[in-house]
Amino acid sequence: MSWSKPGVLALLKIKETILNGEWDKWWETERERNIKVGKYKPPLSASYFKKEADISPLIEVSLPALSGPDQGKPWVGVLRKLSQVGYY
């Protein structure tokens, strides 16, 4: 079982209230308040996390330096080589 951060903080707040002797005072004012309960969501299965993502492994972008006025400079040549598909 794992805890969410808000859940842990709420539980610690209750413990703090009890240890400080303020529980009875707090409970008198808060027990009539309605608590909102969200719709139940079943836990995710292990196969959900093993699914392949539906994204392309390649991201298409444009590098303005490859077609701009500096395209003949040495550093642009390095960028061109780095941007080739099989380089990295």
C-alpha positions in Angstrom: 0.0 0.0 0.0 1.2 3.5 -0.7 0.1 6.9 0.6 -0.4 10.1 -1.3 1.3 13.1 0.1 -2.0 14.9 1.0 -3.3 11.7 2.7 -0.2 11.5 4.9 -0.3 15.2 5.8 -4.0 14.8 6.7 -3.3 11.9 9.0 -0.4 13.7 10.6 -2.7 16.7 11.2 -5.1 14.4 13.0 -2.3 12.9 15.1 -1.1 16.4 16.0 -4.6 17.5 17.0 -4.9 14.4 19.3 -1.5 14.9 20.9 -2.2 18.6 21.6 -5.4 17.7 23.4 -7.6 19.6 20.8 -9.4 16.6 19.3 -12.7 17.0 21.3 -12.9 20.7 20.5 -12.2 20.1 16.8 -14.5 17.1 16.5 -17.5 19.1 17.9 -17.2 21.6 15.1 -16.2 19.3 12.3 -18.3 16.2 12.7 -21.4 17.7 11.1 -19.5 18.8 8.0 -20.2 16.7 4.9 -17.2 15.0 3.4 -17.0 14.8 -0.4 -16.2 11.4 -1.6 -15.0 11.0 -5.2 -16.0 8.2 -7.6 -14.0 5.0 -6.9 -11.3 4.3 -9.4 -9.9 0.8 -9.5 -6.1 0.4 -9.2 -4.2 0.2 -12.5 -2.9 -3.2 -13.5 0.8 -4.0 -14.1 0.1 -4.4 -17.8 -1.0 -0.8 -18.0 2.6 0.3 -17.1 4.2 -2.1 -19.5 2.3 -0.8 -22.5 4.2 0.8 -25.3 3.6 4.5 -25.8 1.8 5.6 -28.9 4.5 8.2 -29.8 7.0 8.2 -32.5 10.6 7.7 -31.5 11.6 10.5 -33.7 10.6 14.1 -33.1 10.4 16.3 -36.2 11.9 19.7 -35.7 13.5 22.4 -37.9 16.8 24.0 -37.2 16.9 27.4 -38.8 20.7 27.4 -38.8 20.7 24.6 -41.4 19.0 26.7 -44.0 19.8 30.2 -42.8 22.7 32.6 -43.7 25.2 30.7 -41.5 24.7 27.3 -43.2 28.3 27.2 -44.4 29.9 27.7 -41.0 31.7 24.9 -39.2 29.4 24.8 -36.2 26.4 24.4 -38.5 28.1 21.4 -40.0 28.4 19.9 -36.5 24.7 20.6 -35.9 23.8 18.9 -39.2 25.8 15.8 -38.3 24.2 15.7 -34.8 20.7 15.9 -36.3 21.1 12.9 -38.6 18.9 10.0 -37.7 21.5 7.3 -36.9 24.2 9.5 -35.3 23.3 9.2 -31.6 
